[in-house]
């Protein structure tokens, strides 16, 4: 068994932004009216999300702020509920944004890795949010969702994954 570690930025070749640009890219993405796959944002939510994304260059800090409002102190239950809803919208935004990139770009490094580098039993540790690597591994029969992330998912019709992908950013 070999272990591959793909650092942040490994998906840059496939069109995904570096982490320090993700907030500004999402900000631009949110501003385009009627993006396909986007959840509908109320004006107030859009303004609040815009404020959170423009105030930092670290999406993890935004996720933490929304997921753990108690860190901010004195948050009422209704506000905590609202921030959780905003977190869910942000997660949907990231997924929709990444889907739009995946549709437009190939992932040649991951294609080569899937075809000639990765073997059954290998493990890949990645810091990347996108699923381009998994897509390429799946296309050559080296990965499946059944247990490909290191834990089992009850899908009887899906075979076990020959390769494990551990995503440290979820």
Residue frames as a rotation matrix with the C-alpha (Angstrom) as fourth column:
UNK 1
0.582 0.813 0.000 0.00
0.813 -0.582 0.000 0.00
0.000 0.000 -1.000 0.00
UNK 2
-0.650 -0.695 0.306 1.19
0.693 -0.708 -0.136 3.47
0.312 0.124 0.942 -0.87
UNK 3
0.305 0.681 -0.665 -0.08
0.805 -0.558 -0.202 6.69
-0.509 -0.473 -0.719 0.65
UNK 4
-0.387 -0.310 0.869 -0.30
0.749 -0.655 0.100 9.82
0.538 0.689 0.485 -1.49
UNK 5
-0.033 0.361 -0.932 -0.68
0.747 -0.611 -0.263 13.22
-0.664 -0.705 -0.249 0.11
UNK 6
-0.205 0.079 0.976 -2.13
0.824 -0.523 0.215 15.95
0.528 0.848 0.042 -2.08
UNK 7
-0.665 -0.157 -0.730 -1.71
0.623 -0.657 -0.426 19.37
-0.412 -0.738 0.535 -0.58
UNK 8
0.406 0.761 -0.506 -3.89
0.354 -0.642 -0.680 22.37
-0.843 0.097 -0.530 -0.95
UNK 9
0.104 -0.322 -0.941 -3.59
-0.721 -0.676 0.152 23.59
-0.685 0.663 -0.303 -4.49
UNK 10
-0.704 -0.394 0.591 -3.43
0.026 0.818 0.575 20.14
-0.710 0.420 -0.565 -6.09
UNK 11
0.021 0.812 0.583 -6.70
0.844 0.299 -0.446 20.91
-0.536 0.502 -0.679 -7.91
UNK 12
0.005 -0.095 -0.995 -5.50
-0.192 -0.977 0.092 24.22
-0.981 0.190 -0.023 -9.32
UNK 13
-0.905 -0.420 -0.069 -4.79
-0.167 0.201 0.965 22.46
-0.391 0.885 -0.252 -12.64
UNK 14
-0.597 0.761 0.255 -8.50
0.801 0.543 0.254 21.60
0.055 0.355 -0.933 -12.85
UNK 15
-0.342 0.426 0.837 -9.61
0.303 -0.793 0.528 25.23
0.889 0.435 0.142 -12.51
UNK 16
0.611 0.571 -0.549 -10.31
0.688 -0.039 0.725 25.36
0.392 -0.820 -0.416 -8.76
UNK 17
0.511 -0.424 0.748 -9.08
-0.330 -0.900 -0.285 28.43
0.794 -0.101 -0.600 -6.87
UNK 18
-0.565 -0.713 -0.416 -6.47
0.309 0.284 -0.907 28.34
0.765 -0.641 0.060 -4.15
UNK 19
-0.038 0.583 -0.812 -7.90
0.984 0.165 0.073 28.60
0.176 -0.796 -0.579 -0.64
UNK 20
-0.523 -0.211 -0.826 -6.85
0.532 -0.838 -0.123 32.24
-0.666 -0.504 0.550 -0.25
UNK 21
-0.944 0.231 -0.236 -8.95
-0.330 -0.637 0.696 33.11
0.010 0.735 0.678 -3.34
UNK 22
-0.714 0.690 -0.116 -11.99
0.637 0.709 0.303 30.95
0.291 0.143 -0.946 -2.61
UNK 23
-0.218 0.660 -0.719 -13.88
0.671 -0.434 -0.601 33.63
-0.709 -0.613 -0.349 -0.63
UNK 24
-0.423 0.040 -0.905 -13.46
-0.410 -0.899 0.152 36.25
-0.808 0.435 0.396 -3.36
UNK 25
-0.962 0.100 -0.253 -14.37
-0.190 0.419 0.888 33.73
0.195 0.903 -0.384 -6.08
UNK 26
-0.519 0.817 -0.250 -17.52
0.855 0.500 -0.140 32.77
0.010 -0.287 -0.958 -4.17
UNK 27
-0.258 0.371 -0.892 -18.31
0.259 -0.863 -0.434 36.44
-0.931 -0.343 0.126 -3.71
UNK 28
-0.735 -0.045 -0.677 -18.12
-0.599 -0.427 0.678 36.95
-0.319 0.903 0.287 -7.48
UNK 29
-0.915 0.372 -0.156 -20.18
0.252 0.829 0.500 33.76
0.315 0.418 -0.852 -7.99
UNK 30
-0.393 0.793 -0.465 -22.96
0.792 0.034 -0.610 34.95
-0.468 -0.608 -0.641 -5.69
UNK 31
-0.405 0.177 -0.897 -23.19
-0.144 -0.981 -0.128 38.27
-0.903 0.077 0.423 -7.53
UNK 32
-0.950 0.093 -0.299 -24.05
-0.290 0.093 0.952 36.66
0.116 0.991 -0.061 -10.88
UNK 33
-0.220 0.948 0.229 -27.86
-0.877 -0.089 -0.473 36.60
-0.428 -0.305 0.851 -11.11
UNK 34
0.678 0.731 0.077 -29.61
-0.659 0.650 -0.378 33.27
-0.326 0.206 0.923 -11.60
UNK 35
-0.498 -0.836 -0.230 -26.62
-0.866 0.495 0.075 30.95
0.051 0.237 -0.970 -11.57
UNK 36
0.290 0.606 -0.741 -27.83
-0.498 0.757 0.424 27.43
0.817 0.246 0.521 -12.35
UNK 37
0.085 -0.192 -0.978 -28.02
0.525 0.843 -0.120 25.31
0.847 -0.503 0.172 -9.22
UNK 38
-0.837 -0.431 0.337 -27.86
-0.010 -0.604 -0.797 28.23
0.547 -0.670 0.502 -6.83
UNK 39
-0.285 0.760 -0.584 -30.17
0.957 0.188 -0.221 28.30
-0.058 -0.622 -0.781 -3.86
UNK 40
0.206 0.396 0.895 -32.34
0.443 -0.853 0.275 31.37
0.872 0.340 -0.352 -3.86
UNK 41
-0.601 -0.485 -0.636 -30.94
0.793 -0.265 -0.548 33.90
0.097 -0.833 0.544 -1.43
UNK 42
0.656 0.737 -0.166 -33.02
0.754 -0.650 0.092 36.57
-0.040 -0.186 -0.982 0.17
UNK 43
0.550 -0.433 0.714 -31.62
0.095 -0.817 -0.569 40.07
0.830 0.381 -0.408 -0.13
UNK 44
0.700 -0.256 0.666 -30.70
-0.707 -0.374 0.600 40.15
0.096 -0.891 -0.443 3.56
UNK 45
0.770 -0.421 0.479 -28.99
0.164 0.856 0.490 36.73
-0.616 -0.299 0.729 3.41
UNK 46
0.614 -0.544 0.572 -27.06
0.701 0.042 -0.712 37.77
0.364 0.838 0.407 0.31
UNK 47
0.559 -0.384 0.735 -25.86
-0.363 -0.910 -0.200 40.93
0.746 -0.155 -0.648 2.07
UNK 48
0.728 -0.264 0.632 -24.87
-0.608 0.177 0.774 38.97
-0.316 -0.948 -0.032 5.19
UNK 49
0.729 -0.464 0.503 -23.07
0.519 0.854 0.034 36.29
-0.446 0.236 0.863 3.18
UNK 50
0.609 -0.499 0.616 -21.34
0.395 -0.483 -0.782 38.98
0.687 0.720 -0.097 1.12
UNK 51
0.638 -0.342 0.690 -20.15
-0.662 -0.701 0.266 40.62
0.393 -0.626 -0.673 4.37
UNK 52
0.742 -0.345 0.575 -18.78
-0.236 0.668 0.706 37.36
-0.628 -0.659 0.414 5.76
UNK 53
0.655 -0.475 0.587 -16.97
0.729 0.602 -0.327 36.44
-0.198 0.642 0.741 2.54
UNK 54
0.587 -0.432 0.684 -15.52
0.249 -0.708 -0.661 39.89
0.770 0.558 -0.308 1.93
UNK 55
0.801 -0.225 0.554 -14.19
-0.575 -0.546 0.610 40.20
0.165 -0.807 -0.567 5.49
UNK 56
0.248 -0.757 0.605 -11.65
-0.481 0.445 0.755 37.39
-0.841 -0.478 -0.253 5.19
UNK 57
0.100 -0.267 -0.959 -9.70
-0.962 0.221 -0.162 35.22
0.255 0.938 -0.235 2.79
UNK 58
-0.925 -0.380 0.012 -10.17
-0.360 0.867 -0.345 31.99
0.121 -0.323 -0.939 4.72
UNK 59
-0.146 0.938 -0.316 -13.37
-0.533 0.195 0.823 30.05
0.833 0.288 0.471 4.02
UNK 60
-0.276 -0.009 -0.961 -12.67
0.593 0.785 -0.178 27.86
0.756 -0.619 -0.212 7.06
UNK 61
-0.972 -0.076 -0.223 -12.97
0.223 -0.607 -0.763 30.93
-0.078 -0.791 0.607 9.29
UNK 62
-0.554 0.831 -0.051 -16.37
-0.778 -0.494 0.388 31.69
0.297 0.255 0.920 7.74
UNK 63
-0.023 0.519 -0.854 -17.53
-0.043 0.853 0.520 28.09
0.999 0.049 0.003 8.25
UNK 64
-0.589 -0.283 -0.757 -16.36
0.692 0.309 -0.653 28.22
0.418 -0.908 0.014 11.88
UNK 65
-0.972 0.229 0.051 -18.05
-0.228 -0.875 -0.427 31.56
-0.053 -0.427 0.903 12.53
UNK 66
-0.245 0.940 -0.236 -21.36
-0.811 -0.065 0.582 30.25
0.532 0.334 0.778 11.18
UNK 67
0.050 0.245 -0.968 -21.13
0.084 0.965 0.249 26.78
0.995 -0.093 0.027 12.74
UNK 68
-0.143 -0.196 -0.970 -20.05
0.949 0.250 -0.191 27.98
0.280 -0.948 0.150 16.19
UNK 69
0.178 0.277 0.944 -21.79
0.211 -0.948 0.238 31.30
0.961 0.156 -0.227 16.87
UNK 70
0.907 0.155 -0.392 -21.18
0.401 -0.030 0.916 30.86
0.130 -0.987 -0.090 20.60
UNK 71
-0.079 -0.995 -0.057 -17.58
0.997 -0.080 0.008 31.86
-0.013 -0.056 0.998 19.91
UNK 72
-0.393 0.019 0.919 -18.95
0.340 -0.926 0.165 35.32
0.855 0.377 0.357 19.10
UNK 73
-0.896 0.025 -0.442 -20.68
0.439 -0.087 -0.894 35.32
-0.061 -0.996 0.067 22.49
UNK 74
-0.633 0.677 -0.375 -24.19
-0.141 -0.578 -0.804 36.35
-0.761 -0.456 0.461 23.45
UNK 75
-0.845 0.354 -0.400 -25.95
-0.409 0.052 0.911 34.79
0.344 0.934 0.101 20.44
UNK 76
-0.211 0.880 0.427 -29.65
-0.809 0.088 -0.581 34.21
-0.548 -0.468 0.693 20.95
UNK 77
-0.317 0.112 0.942 -31.19
0.178 0.982 -0.057 30.87
-0.932 0.150 -0.331 19.85
UNK 78
0.759 0.641 0.113 -32.96
0.253 -0.131 -0.958 32.50
-0.599 0.756 -0.262 16.88
UNK 79
0.565 -0.641 -0.520 -29.68
-0.797 -0.586 -0.144 34.05
-0.212 0.496 -0.842 15.72
UNK 80
-0.431 -0.723 0.540 -27.88
-0.541 0.686 0.486 30.70
-0.722 -0.083 -0.687 16.10
UNK 81
0.129 0.590 0.797 -30.59
0.423 0.694 -0.582 29.03
-0.897 0.412 -0.160 14.02
UNK 82
0.920 0.207 -0.333 -30.28
-0.153 -0.593 -0.790 31.75
-0.361 0.778 -0.514 11.37
UNK 83
0.126 -0.958 -0.259 -26.49
-0.932 -0.203 0.300 31.36
-0.340 0.204 -0.918 11.24
UNK 84
-0.412 -0.204 0.888 -26.89
-0.063 0.979 0.195 27.59
-0.909 0.025 -0.416 10.82
UNK 85
0.604 0.689 0.400 -29.28
0.426 0.145 -0.893 28.21
-0.674 0.710 -0.206 7.91
UNK 86
0.773 -0.398 -0.494 -26.73
-0.597 -0.719 -0.356 30.60
-0.213 0.570 -0.793 6.39
UNK 87
-0.280 -0.880 0.383 -24.04
-0.663 0.466 0.586 27.92
-0.694 -0.090 -0.714 6.82
UNK 88
-0.029 0.352 0.936 -26.20
0.405 0.860 -0.310 25.46
-0.914 0.370 -0.167 4.87
UNK 89
0.931 0.351 -0.102 -26.67
0.084 -0.477 -0.875 28.04
-0.356 0.806 -0.474 2.10
UNK 90
0.351 -0.883 -0.312 -22.91
-0.874 -0.429 0.229 28.65
-0.335 0.192 -0.922 1.98
UNK 91
-0.384 -0.452 0.805 -22.25
-0.193 0.892 0.408 24.91
-0.903 0.002 -0.430 1.69
UNK 92
0.435 0.624 0.649 -24.75
0.575 0.362 -0.734 24.74
-0.693 0.692 -0.201 -1.19
UNK 93
0.878 -0.169 -0.447 -23.04
-0.385 -0.805 -0.452 27.75
-0.283 0.569 -0.772 -2.80
UNK 94
-0.126 -0.988 0.088 -19.63
-0.774 0.153 0.614 26.06
-0.620 0.009 -0.784 -2.61
UNK 95
-0.259 0.091 0.962 -21.06
0.288 0.958 -0.013 22.87
-0.922 0.273 -0.274 -4.12
UNK 96
0.760 0.607 0.233 -22.79
0.423 -0.189 -0.886 24.75
-0.494 0.772 -0.400 -6.95
UNK 97
0.642 -0.606 -0.470 -19.67
-0.692 -0.722 -0.014 26.82
-0.331 0.334 -0.883 -7.63
UNK 98
-0.379 -0.822 0.424 -17.47
-0.541 0.569 0.620 23.71
-0.751 0.006 -0.661 -7.72
UNK 99
0.137 0.509 0.850 -19.99
0.500 0.705 -0.503 21.94
-0.855 0.494 -0.158 -9.97
UNK 100
0.935 0.239 -0.262 -19.73
-0.066 -0.609 -0.790 24.82
-0.348 0.756 -0.554 -12.44
UNK 101
0.136 -0.963 -0.231 -15.94
-0.913 -0.213 0.349 24.43
-0.385 0.163 -0.908 -12.49
UNK 102
-0.359 -0.268 0.894 -16.09
-0.140 0.963 0.233 20.64
-0.923 -0.041 -0.383 -12.83
UNK 103
0.575 0.683 0.450 -18.38
0.387 0.258 -0.885 20.94
-0.721 0.683 -0.116 -15.87
UNK 104
0.936 -0.170 -0.309 -16.00
-0.338 -0.689 -0.642 23.32
-0.104 0.705 -0.702 -17.66
UNK 105
0.166 -0.986 -0.024 -12.58
-0.980 -0.162 -0.118 21.84
0.112 0.043 -0.993 -16.80
UNK 106
0.667 -0.142 -0.732 -10.80
0.028 0.986 -0.166 18.54
0.745 0.090 0.661 -17.09
UNK 107
0.737 -0.473 0.484 -8.38
-0.600 -0.127 0.790 17.32
-0.312 -0.872 -0.377 -14.43
UNK 108
0.636 -0.459 -0.620 -5.37
-0.436 0.448 -0.780 16.04
0.636 0.767 0.085 -16.43
UNK 109
-0.452 -0.816 0.360 -3.11
-0.777 0.163 -0.608 15.44
0.437 -0.554 -0.708 -13.41
UNK 110
-0.186 0.473 0.861 -5.78
-0.744 0.505 -0.438 13.36
-0.642 -0.722 0.258 -11.70
UNK 111
0.810 0.436 -0.392 -6.50
-0.584 0.535 -0.610 11.51
-0.056 0.723 0.688 -14.97
UNK 112
0.152 -0.854 -0.497 -2.83
-0.539 0.350 -0.766 10.48
0.829 0.385 -0.407 -15.24
UNK 113
-0.596 -0.359 0.718 -2.66
-0.801 0.210 -0.560 9.56
0.050 -0.910 -0.413 -11.58
UNK 114
0.257 0.806 0.534 -5.79
-0.730 0.524 -0.439 7.39
-0.633 -0.277 0.723 -11.86
UNK 115
0.865 0.124 -0.485 -4.56
-0.471 0.534 -0.703 5.65
0.172 0.836 0.520 -14.99
UNK 116
0.434 -0.789 -0.435 -0.94
-0.008 0.480 -0.877 5.00
0.901 0.384 0.202 -14.10
UNK 117
-0.430 -0.726 0.536 -0.09
-0.505 -0.298 -0.810 5.82
0.748 -0.619 -0.239 -10.50
UNK 118
-0.200 0.460 0.865 -2.77
-0.968 0.046 -0.248 4.59
-0.154 -0.887 0.436 -8.13
UNK 119
-0.632 -0.013 -0.775 -3.15
-0.257 0.947 0.194 0.88
0.731 0.321 -0.602 -7.40
UNK 120
0.472 0.827 -0.305 -5.68
-0.030 0.360 0.932 -1.16
0.881 -0.431 0.195 -5.44
UNK 121
0.448 -0.212 -0.869 -5.10
0.857 0.378 0.350 -0.75
0.254 -0.901 0.351 -1.71
UNK 122
-0.638 -0.707 0.307 -3.52
0.611 -0.706 -0.358 2.70
0.470 -0.041 0.882 -2.00
UNK 123
0.317 0.668 -0.673 -4.72
0.907 -0.420 0.011 5.62
-0.276 -0.614 -0.739 0.10
UNK 124
-0.368 -0.351 0.861 -4.86
0.599 -0.797 -0.069 9.28
0.711 0.491 0.504 -0.90
UNK 125
0.016 0.300 -0.954 -4.96
0.872 -0.470 -0.133 12.01
-0.489 -0.830 -0.269 1.71
UNK 126
-0.377 -0.089 0.922 -6.14
0.730 -0.641 0.237 15.30
0.570 0.762 0.307 0.26
UNK 127
-0.648 0.104 -0.754 -6.72
0.509 -0.677 -0.531 18.80
-0.566 -0.728 0.386 1.58
UNK 128
-0.969 0.234 -0.073 -8.94
-0.204 -0.603 0.771 19.72
0.137 0.762 0.633 -1.37
UNK 129
-0.424 0.895 0.135 -12.70
-0.463 -0.086 -0.882 20.28
-0.778 -0.437 0.451 -1.20
UNK 130
0.063 0.510 -0.858 -13.50
-0.995 -0.031 -0.091 19.33
-0.073 0.859 0.506 -4.79
UNK 131
0.356 0.173 0.918 -14.22
-0.274 0.959 -0.074 15.80
-0.893 -0.225 0.389 -6.00
UNK 132
0.542 -0.209 -0.814 -12.25
-0.839 -0.087 -0.537 15.88
0.042 0.974 -0.223 -9.26
UNK 133
-0.584 -0.808 0.073 -9.86
-0.811 0.579 -0.082 13.22
0.024 -0.107 -0.994 -7.99
UNK 134
-0.433 0.493 0.755 -12.70
-0.201 0.763 -0.614 10.89
-0.879 -0.418 -0.231 -7.04
UNK 135
0.616 0.680 -0.398 -14.35
-0.503 -0.050 -0.863 11.44
-0.607 0.731 0.311 -10.43
UNK 136
0.180 -0.633 -0.753 -11.18
-0.938 0.120 -0.326 10.39
0.297 0.765 -0.572 -12.27
UNK 137
-0.789 -0.451 0.418 -10.56
-0.580 0.771 -0.263 7.39
-0.204 -0.450 -0.870 -10.00
UNK 138
-0.057 0.874 0.482 -14.20
-0.243 0.456 -0.856 6.30
-0.968 -0.166 0.187 -10.42
UNK 139
0.554 0.315 -0.771 -13.97
-0.777 -0.137 -0.614 6.58
-0.299 0.939 0.169 -14.21
UNK 140
-0.133 -0.657 -0.743 -11.27
-0.760 0.549 -0.349 3.87
0.637 0.518 -0.572 -14.26
UNK 141
0.570 0.540 -0.619 -12.90
-0.094 0.791 0.604 1.67
0.816 -0.286 0.502 -11.60
UNK 142
-0.381 -0.825 -0.418 -10.51
0.422 0.247 -0.872 2.54
0.823 -0.508 0.254 -8.77
UNK 143
-0.996 0.080 0.029 -12.92
-0.063 -0.478 -0.876 4.32
-0.056 -0.875 0.481 -6.42
UNK 144
-0.256 0.966 0.024 -16.51
0.387 0.080 0.918 4.09
0.886 0.245 -0.395 -5.28
UNK 145
-0.223 0.262 0.939 -18.58
-0.641 -0.765 0.061 5.90
0.734 -0.588 0.339 -2.70
UNK 146
0.571 0.562 -0.598 -19.50
0.014 0.722 0.692 2.66
0.821 -0.404 0.404 -0.87
UNK 147
0.828 -0.346 -0.441 -16.41
0.501 0.102 0.859 2.85
-0.252 -0.933 0.258 1.35
UNK 148
0.330 -0.726 0.603 -14.05
0.771 -0.160 -0.616 5.04
0.544 0.669 0.507 -0.65
UNK 149
0.301 -0.203 0.932 -13.94
-0.347 -0.933 -0.092 7.75
0.888 -0.296 -0.351 2.00
UNK 150
-0.697 -0.717 0.003 -12.77
-0.310 0.297 -0.903 5.34
0.647 -0.630 -0.429 4.68
UNK 151
-0.696 0.564 0.445 -16.18
-0.374 0.245 -0.895 4.48
-0.614 -0.788 0.041 6.11
UNK 152
-0.852 0.371 0.369 -18.98
0.514 0.723 0.461 2.29
-0.095 0.583 -0.807 4.83
UNK 153
-0.543 0.786 -0.295 -22.13
-0.770 -0.607 -0.198 3.57
-0.335 0.120 0.935 3.18
UNK 154
-0.431 0.440 0.788 -24.94
0.108 0.892 -0.439 1.05
-0.896 -0.104 -0.432 2.91
UNK 155
0.215 0.455 -0.864 -25.43
-0.897 -0.259 -0.359 0.80
-0.387 0.852 0.352 -0.87
UNK 156
0.289 -0.090 0.953 -25.73
-0.090 0.989 0.121 -2.90
-0.953 -0.121 0.278 -1.75
UNK 157
0.876 0.140 0.462 -25.46
0.412 0.283 -0.866 -2.34
-0.252 0.949 0.190 -5.51
UNK 158
0.746 -0.663 0.057 -22.18
-0.550 -0.662 -0.510 -0.37
0.376 0.349 -0.858 -5.26
UNK 159
0.611 -0.571 -0.548 -18.97
0.501 0.815 -0.291 -2.43
0.613 -0.096 0.784 -5.08
UNK 160
0.684 -0.439 -0.583 -16.27
0.499 -0.301 0.813 -1.71
-0.532 -0.847 0.013 -2.50
UNK 161
0.913 -0.384 -0.138 -13.69
-0.398 -0.765 -0.506 0.90
0.089 0.517 -0.851 -3.36
UNK 162
0.641 -0.744 -0.188 -10.21
0.652 0.657 -0.377 -0.37
0.404 0.120 0.907 -4.26
UNK 163
-0.512 -0.800 0.313 -8.68
0.550 -0.585 -0.596 2.99
0.659 -0.133 0.740 -3.23
UNK 164
0.307 0.560 -0.769 -9.40
0.944 -0.281 0.172 5.11
-0.120 -0.779 -0.615 -0.15
UNK 165
-0.293 -0.311 0.904 -9.58
0.408 -0.896 -0.176 8.92
0.865 0.317 0.389 -0.34
UNK 166
0.049 0.235 -0.971 -9.37
0.987 -0.161 0.011 10.75
-0.153 -0.958 -0.240 2.97
UNK 167
0.035 0.082 0.996 -10.54
0.469 -0.881 0.056 14.35
0.883 0.465 -0.069 2.65
UNK 168
-0.566 -0.371 -0.737 -9.22
0.816 -0.119 -0.566 16.37
0.122 -0.921 0.370 5.56
UNK 169
-0.950 0.298 -0.090 -11.59
-0.279 -0.944 -0.175 19.26
-0.137 -0.141 0.980 4.78
UNK 170
-0.428 0.839 0.335 -14.68
-0.090 0.330 -0.940 17.08
-0.899 -0.432 -0.066 4.60
